[in-house]
């Protein structure tokens, strides 16, 4: 089912599959966070991501994803460190140092195994028939500064401030407004050039979900309806909210090299509010 400008509505059965995949994804994220330590490499995290997804019957959806410039994304996992905001590929390998803050961000298509041939609902828009969930979390490596700890804490609070606005009848701007209000009340900035999005049938779907109260001229301010699935992902910085593209052409970083944190959940709009899909049952 579709509503204005190709926003998709998932069925209850499809949302149950998304919940199953989201539970698996949350478990993988927990293991990756435990592995973030001084001396670990981004290649270690990449290898773990690929192995755990394969064991679970899923596929790393970012690996080989065709970018707008036609290049293929080179990793299953984004590992953004310190001033990097999002989309820093885990490959080639980099070493994580004491005091770094590390954002882990990834998408899984699930299921892609025998379950699809055993009577499961098939996503016909997907090459392999599974459904997509998206999640992210920022953690510290070893002992981190109080400034970094507070940034991580407030960014996670911003995520849940936005999620609390997800219910039928509210608007996208309610989500962004809540995120912006909490971030700025604590002295932080909200990245505006990167946004959340719809998810489920593919990695990125309509609508765009701003992390600030965007005007309708910037982003269409739709009314939320049951069956929408949204990836809510505040990206919060200590300094300037403007961004730059790094030399690899994939990663985005703060323009002033200030610290940035990022949290994300895939969330379904329900008849009675919302349900977070990317969490452990």
N, C-alpha and C positions, 0 to 999 in steps of 0.2 A: 504494500500500500504506500502511496506517496501523497505528500501535501506540498505546499508552495515551494518552488525552486528546488525540487528533487530531495527534500528531506524525507527520509524513510521511517516507517513505523514498523517495529519488529513485533512479531506475534509472541504470545506468552510462551509457546513452545521454543521459539528461537531464543528468547531471553533466558530460558532455563539452560540451554546449551551455552550461551554466553557466560552464565554464572558458573557452569562447570569449568569452562576454560579459564575464567577469571580466578577461580579458586586455585587452579594449578599455577597460573601466572604469579599469584601472590606468594605461593610457596617457593617458587623459583627465586623471586625477588628477595625473600627473606634469606635464602642461602647465599645469594650474591652479596647482600649487605654484610653478612658475617665474614665474607671473604675479603672485604675491603680493609686492608691493613698496610702499614708502611712496608715497602719492599715487594708487595704484590704488583703484578702488571695487568694492564688492560687486556692483554692476550689471555691471561689466566681466566679472567672474568668472561671473555668471549668464548673460550673453550667450554667453560662450565655452562654457559647459557645454551650453546648448541647441544651439548650432551643431555642436559636436563629436559629440554624441549623434545628432543627425539625420543627419549625414554618415556615421556608423557603422551606421545602420539600427536605432538604438535609440530608446527613449523615456524622458524624465526622469520616473520613477515618483512622485516626491514632488510634482511640480507638479500642483495641483488635487486632491491627496489629501484625502479627507474626514476631518476630525479628530473626536474623540469629541463635541465640542460642536457638530458639524455645519458648522463653518467649513471652507473649502477652503484648503489650504496654498498660499501665494502664490508659491512659487519652486521651481525645479528643484534648487537647491543650498542647503545650510545653511552659513553662514559665521559661526562663533561666535568672538568676539574677546575675548581676555584672561580676564575672570572668567566669560564665558559658557561653558557646558558643551556643550550641544547644541541643535539645532533653531532656531537663529536664522536666519530666512529671509534670503536675499541681497537680496530686494526688500522695502521700498524701499531705495534705494542709501545706503550709508555709505562714508566714506573710510577707508582703512587708513593708519595712521600709523607712523612710525619707532618701532621697539621693540615693536610689537604682536606677540602670538602669535595665530595664526589657524588655526582648525580647520575643515577642509573635509570635508563629509559628504554623500554622495548615493547614490541608488539608481537603477539603470538596468534597464528591462525590455528584453530582447533575445532573439531578433530580432523585429521587427514589420514587416518589409519584404517584398519579393518572395520572400525565402528561405522564408517560411512557406508560400508557395504553390508551393514547388518540392520538396515531399516531406520537409520537415523535421518533426520531432516537434513537436506542438502542445500547449502547456499549456492544457488546457481550462478551468482555473480562472481564467485571465487573460482580460481583455476583449479583448486584442490577440494573445493566443496565445504570448507570449514568456515568458522566465524571468528571475528577479530576482537581481541581485547587489548587494551593499552594501559600501561601503568608506569609510574616513576617515583623515585624517592632519593633524597639527598642524605648522605651520612658522612661522618667524619672519619679520617684515618688516624688512629692513635689519639694523641692529645691535641685538641684543637682550641683555638682562642675562644674567649667568652663572646666576643663579637660574632664569630662564626656560629657558635651554639645558638645564640639568640636569633640569628637570621634563619637558621634551619627550623627552630621552634615556631617562629612567626609565619614562615612560609607554609608549614603544615597546617597551622591554624587558619591561614587564608584559604587553603583547600577546603576545609570543612565549613568555613563560613560561606563559601560559594555553594557547596553541596546542600547546605540547609535551605537554600532558596529554590531547590529543584522540587517543584510540585505543579500539578496541572493549574493553568491559569496565570502563573507567574510568567515573567518574560526573561529572555536571555540577559537583558540589562540588569535584572535583579541579581543575577549570579555575579556578573562583573562588578557591579556596584558594591556588593558585600566584600568581595576580595580587595578591591581598591581601598575601601574605607578602613579595613583592618590593617592593611599594609601601611598606609600613609599615617594612620593614627600611631603607629609604632616607629615612624621615621624612615620608612623604607619606600622604594620606588617599584612600580609595576611595569614590567616590559610590555610595550604596546604593539610592537611590530610582529610579535609572534602570539598565536592564540590557540585555544582549545578547538574542538571540532566534534562533529558526529563520528560515530564508529560503529562497527558491527558487521556490515556486509563487505567493507573494505577498510583499509588503514585510515583513510581520511575521507569523510563525507561532509555534506552540508548538515547543519549550519556551522559557521564559524562562531566560536564562543570566546569573546574578549574577556580579559581579566581586569577590565576597568569598565566604567559606565560609558560605553561607546555611544556616540550619536547614531541615529538611524541612517545618516548619510555615510557613515563609515562601515557599519555592519547592520544587516537587516535584523530588527529587533522583534523576533517572533514570539508568539505565545506558546508555552510548553504544553505538550499533549502526551498522554499515556502511550507508551511504546517507543518514544524517542530514546535513543541511547547516546549519551554525550561523554566525551573525554574532557574532564575538567582539569586544567593543568596550570596553576599559577606559577609564574616565573618572576621572582622577587629579587631585587638588588639592593645592596647597601648604598650605592652611589647613583650615578646617572642611569635612567631607564633606557636610553638609546643603545643601539647594538651595532656591531660590525661583524663582517664575515671573516673568518680566519683564513690563513693561507691555503689550507687544504680544500677550501671551497664548500665544505660541508658544515663545519661547526660555526655557531654564532656565539659571540662573547660580548661582554659589556664594553661600551666604547671607551670607558675610563679605566678599564681593567679592575674594577671593583668586584667584590665577591657576589656570586649569584647562587640562589637555590631554586629547586624545582620539585614539586610533588604533583602526582597525577593519579586519578582513579577514573575508570569507566563506570558510568552511572546510568541506570534506567529510570525514566520517568514512569511512575505507576499511577494507578487510579487513586491511591491514597497518599501519595508523596513521592518517594524515590527509593531505589535500592542500589547500594554499591555492589558492583559485580566483581571487582578486582580485590577481594579480600578473602581471607581464610574463613571457611565455614565454622 
